[in-house]
Amino acid sequence: MSNCQFEPEGTVRDTTSRGDIAEFQVVAALIRQGRRLLRPLSLASRYDLLIDNADGTFTRIQCKSGVLRNGCVLFRLYSVSGHDTRAKPYDGQVDAFGVYCADTSATYLVPVEAIAGCGQMAALRVEPTRNGQRRGIRSAAEFVIA
Protein backbone atom coordinates (compact mmCIF):
# COMPACT_ATOMS: atom_id res chain seq x y z
CA MET A 1 0.00 0.00 0.00
CA SER A 2 1.62 3.26 -1.04
CA ASN A 3 1.19 6.35 1.06
CA CYS A 4 0.35 8.96 -1.59
CA GLN A 5 -0.85 7.87 -5.02
CA PHE A 6 -1.36 11.13 -6.89
CA GLU A 7 0.46 10.63 -10.17
CA PRO A 8 0.05 7.81 -12.69
CA GLU A 9 3.80 7.10 -12.57
CA GLY A 10 3.74 6.24 -8.86
CA THR A 11 4.21 7.83 -5.50
CA VAL A 12 4.64 11.55 -4.91
CA ARG A 13 7.89 11.75 -2.99
CA ASP A 14 8.37 15.50 -3.11
CA THR A 15 7.40 16.73 0.35
CA THR A 16 6.43 20.16 -0.97
CA SER A 17 3.96 18.64 -3.43
CA ARG A 18 2.53 16.31 -0.79
CA GLY A 19 2.13 19.26 1.57
CA ASP A 20 0.45 21.36 -1.11
CA ILE A 21 -1.98 18.54 -1.89
CA ALA A 22 -2.77 18.01 1.79
CA GLU A 23 -3.39 21.72 2.31
CA PHE A 24 -5.64 21.88 -0.77
CA GLN A 25 -7.68 18.88 0.44
CA VAL A 26 -8.06 20.36 3.94
CA VAL A 27 -9.16 23.72 2.51
CA ALA A 28 -11.66 22.06 0.14
CA ALA A 29 -13.15 19.92 2.93
CA LEU A 30 -13.53 22.88 5.29
CA ILE A 31 -15.12 25.03 2.58
CA ARG A 32 -17.56 22.19 1.78
CA GLN A 33 -18.41 22.17 5.49
CA GLY A 34 -19.27 25.88 5.24
CA ARG A 35 -16.30 27.22 7.18
CA ARG A 36 -14.88 30.69 6.45
CA LEU A 37 -11.10 30.45 5.95
CA LEU A 38 -8.25 32.94 5.99
CA ARG A 39 -4.67 32.42 4.82
CA PRO A 40 -1.59 34.18 6.19
CA LEU A 41 0.25 36.50 3.81
CA SER A 42 3.63 35.25 4.99
CA LEU A 43 4.92 31.72 4.59
CA ALA A 44 6.85 32.27 7.83
CA SER A 45 3.72 31.57 9.91
CA ARG A 46 3.65 28.31 11.84
CA TYR A 47 0.07 27.70 10.70
CA ASP A 48 -1.29 27.27 7.18
CA LEU A 49 -4.78 28.72 7.62
CA LEU A 50 -7.24 30.22 10.04
CA ILE A 51 -10.84 29.27 10.56
CA ASP A 52 -12.96 32.34 11.29
CA ASN A 53 -15.27 31.09 14.03
CA ALA A 54 -17.68 34.03 13.40
CA ASP A 55 -17.53 35.03 17.07
CA GLY A 56 -14.35 37.10 16.99
CA THR A 57 -12.09 34.07 17.50
CA PHE A 58 -9.95 32.10 15.08
CA THR A 59 -8.60 28.56 14.96
CA ARG A 60 -5.02 28.19 13.69
CA ILE A 61 -4.68 25.12 11.45
CA GLN A 62 -1.46 23.38 10.46
CA CYS A 63 -2.01 21.07 7.46
CA LYS A 64 -0.30 17.69 7.35
CA SER A 65 -0.17 14.72 5.05
CA GLY A 66 -1.08 11.47 6.79
CA VAL A 67 -0.06 7.91 5.92
CA LEU A 68 -1.93 4.69 6.63
CA ARG A 69 0.08 2.21 8.71
CA ASN A 70 -1.23 -0.78 10.66
CA GLY A 71 -4.82 0.47 10.65
CA CYS A 72 -3.94 4.02 11.70
CA VAL A 73 -3.51 7.35 9.94
CA LEU A 74 -0.17 8.68 11.19
CA PHE A 75 0.97 12.28 10.95
CA ARG A 76 3.89 14.32 12.27
CA LEU A 77 3.45 16.92 14.99
CA TYR A 78 6.59 18.81 14.02
CA SER A 79 8.27 20.47 11.06
CA VAL A 80 11.76 20.39 9.62
CA SER A 81 12.78 23.18 7.28
CA GLY A 82 15.74 24.75 5.57
CA HIS A 83 19.21 23.90 6.75
CA ASP A 84 18.07 23.21 10.30
CA THR A 85 17.17 19.52 10.39
CA ARG A 86 15.95 19.53 13.99
CA ALA A 87 12.30 18.72 14.58
CA LYS A 88 10.36 21.82 15.66
CA PRO A 89 7.08 21.09 17.44
CA TYR A 90 4.07 23.39 17.05
CA ASP A 91 3.47 23.77 20.81
CA GLY A 92 1.34 26.84 21.44
CA GLN A 93 1.48 27.87 17.77
CA VAL A 94 -1.47 25.94 16.31
CA ASP A 95 -4.91 24.99 17.61
CA ALA A 96 -5.60 22.01 15.35
CA PHE A 97 -4.10 19.87 12.62
CA GLY A 98 -5.83 19.44 9.27
CA VAL A 99 -4.76 16.03 7.97
CA TYR A 100 -5.33 14.56 4.52
CA CYS A 101 -4.64 10.87 3.94
CA ALA A 102 -4.72 9.66 0.34
CA ASP A 103 -4.95 6.03 1.46
CA THR A 104 -8.28 6.66 3.22
CA SER A 105 -9.36 9.46 0.85
CA ALA A 106 -10.38 11.33 3.98
CA THR A 107 -9.59 14.64 5.61
CA TYR A 108 -9.47 15.10 9.37
CA LEU A 109 -9.53 18.12 11.71
CA VAL A 110 -7.74 17.20 14.94
CA PRO A 111 -7.69 19.68 17.85
CA VAL A 112 -4.35 19.77 19.69
CA GLU A 113 -6.15 18.80 22.94
CA ALA A 114 -7.11 15.47 21.35
CA ILE A 115 -3.47 14.56 20.76
CA ALA A 116 -1.88 16.00 23.90
CA GLY A 117 1.02 13.86 25.03
CA CYS A 118 1.55 12.19 21.65
CA GLY A 119 5.14 13.36 21.22
CA GLN A 120 6.30 13.64 17.60
CA MET A 121 3.63 11.53 15.89
CA ALA A 122 -0.13 11.16 16.27
CA ALA A 123 -2.29 8.23 15.22
CA LEU A 124 -5.96 8.12 14.26
CA ARG A 125 -7.32 4.57 14.21
CA VAL A 126 -9.34 3.69 11.08
CA GLU A 127 -9.51 -0.08 11.68
CA PRO A 128 -10.34 -1.94 14.91
CA THR A 129 -7.39 -3.17 16.96
CA ARG A 130 -6.57 -6.86 16.59
CA ASN A 131 -6.99 -7.45 20.32
CA GLY A 132 -10.30 -5.56 20.54
CA GLN A 133 -8.87 -2.77 22.70
CA ARG A 134 -11.05 0.33 22.81
CA ARG A 135 -9.67 2.26 25.75
CA GLY A 136 -7.14 4.93 24.86
CA ILE A 137 -7.88 4.59 21.14
CA ARG A 138 -8.29 7.78 19.07
CA SER A 139 -10.87 6.93 16.40
CA ALA A 140 -10.35 8.65 13.05
CA ALA A 141 -14.14 8.76 12.59
CA GLU A 142 -14.38 11.39 15.38
CA PHE A 143 -12.26 13.82 13.35
CA VAL A 144 -13.44 13.33 9.76
CA ILE A 145 -14.38 16.57 8.02
CA ALA A 146 -17.69 15.67 6.38
N, C-alpha and C positions, 0 to 999 in steps of 0.2 A: 504494500500500500504506500503510494508516494504521499508526500505531505502537501504538495501544492501543484496540482495539474492545471496549468493555465494556458500552456502553449502546446500545439500539436506535437512538437518535437520532443517534449518531455517536461521535466521539472524546472520551474523557475528557481534558479539558485541565487540570483541577484537579490540581495536583501533590500535594496532600495525599491525595486519593482514589487517585491512581496509586500513591503510596507505600504506602498502606494495603493496596491490592490486592497489590502486590508482596510486602509483608511476609507477608500471609496465605498467598500461594502458596508462599513459601519455607518457612514454618512447616509447612504441610500436607505438602509434599514431604519435609521432614526427619522428620516424625512417621511418614509412610508408610515411611520407610527404617529406622525403629526407633530414632531418636535421641531422647535425653532433652533437653528444652529448658527453659531458664529465661529469664525476662524481667525486665529492670530495673524497679524501682519508679518511678524518676524518668525523665522524658522528657529530662532534661539529659545523659544518657549519650551517648557518641559511637557506641555500638553499639546495635543493636535487640534482639539476643538472644544467649544463651550456649548453646553445646552442652556438656553435661556429658559429658566423655570417659570417665567411670567409672573413672578412675585418679587422681583428685584434681586433674586439670587441666581447664581450660575453654577453649573456642574462642569468641572474640568475633566476632559476625557483624553486619555492616552490610548491610541489605537495600536493593537498588536495583532500579529499573525499567529494563529494557533495551529498545532499539529496534533493529529490523533495518534495516541500511543496507549496500548493496553487498555482500551475502553475509556480513555480520558482525553479531553482536549487540554493540552499543555501550552502554557504561554509564559514568557519571561516577564519578570517584574522589575527589570532594570534595562539600562541602555548602555551601549558601548559606541563611542563615536570618535572620529578623527584619529589622532596619533595616540590618544590616551586609551589604552585597551582595558582599563579597569572598569568593572561593572559599577554603574551609578544607579542606585535605587531611586524611586520616585517619591520617597517618604515626604509627606506634607505638600507635595507639588501637584498631585492629581487627586481627583475624588472618585474616579472610576476608570476601569479599563474597558474599551470597546474591542472585542476580539472577533476576528473572522477566521473560520476554519474551513478550508476548501474541502477537506475530507468529509465533513458533516453537512456542507453547504449551508451552514448556519452562522448567525452573528449573535454575539452575546454582549450584554452590558453588565459588568461585574463591579459593584461598589467596593472600594478598598476595605471597608469594614468586613465584607464577606470573606476576604482572603488574608485577614490579619494573621500574622505569625507564619505565613507560608515561606518566608525566606526569599530565594531568588526565582522560584518557579511556582506557578499555581496550576491546579488541576481541576477540571470540571468533568464529572463522571457522566458519560453518555450511555454506558452499558452497565448492567448490574455487576456487582463484584462476584467473583467465582464462589466465595465462601458465604454469600448472602448478607454480608455486613451492611448495615444501614446507618449506624451511628458514626458521626464524624465524616460522613460522605457529603460532598458538595455537588449536588445534582445540576447538570448543565441545563436541564429543562427549566429551572428556576430563573435563569438569566437570559433565556432566548429573547431576542428582540423580534416581536411578531410582525 
